[in-house]
């Protein structure tokens, strides 16, 4: 049985390596700005850094490479994979469309057609298998390793909260990249970073639940892909609407964008805690 001290040691090594990659990305920001080739190479290395960190940690601590959750486990779990695909799409649609409806601008959506929605859905489906492969680099580290090491130390709620913050902070180099290149203000960059941190902390509870239910990181990979790509899909639909050039929504609607993700976080946090109680009873 792995002790808490061993878990803490492995988690510490993993996080140290992950954030070393983050620092490397920041230091290379100017170089990346001047070369597309360099940008692509460093970006890909950074994207896979959670997986690289988990593999290095497993090797250094002699933990081995078992229980990496790299099996699909489709039998009996198809419904969870469907949830992984569908729920982020519903959630992101609500995040973008709810403020439009509530602020009384439903007419902006007048050009929406069933064909437009269907074509965007098929594009998501066709791209998911290929583009999700890249997200293995993240999920092999975050859900496949970090969460497993955090939960015995911090509990389910602590893992969702602290793990979500860590995941959000890891994205900091991308959030401040524009500022480092002379575009925008530091306040805008930090505002973007805080918004991402809040959203990922909420969404992380869902990804953790999926991984536990399927005992596989692939369900989280699909959900992660849908979380990323649904934003672009919904925005492309909005562009096809009747939105005036000088259109703007009231500032208070910005808060509403976080409500769907907050609801998801609460629901799946409760489900995680219920599963934990069941596990404890069977021990």
Secondary structure as UniProt FT lines:
FT   HELIX           4..27
FT   HELIX           29..34
FT   HELIX           36..47
FT   HELIX           49..60
FT   TURN            61..62
FT   TURN            75..77
FT   HELIX           78..102
FT   TURN            103..104
FT   HELIX           106..109
FT   TURN            110..111
FT   HELIX           114..139
FT   TURN            140..141
FT   HELIX           142..146
FT   HELIX           147..170
FT   HELIX           172..175
FT   HELIX           177..180
FT   TURN            181..182
FT   HELIX           186..214
FT   HELIX           218..239
FT   TURN            245..246
FT   TURN            251..252
FT   HELIX           253..256
FT   TURN            257..258
FT   HELIX           259..282
//
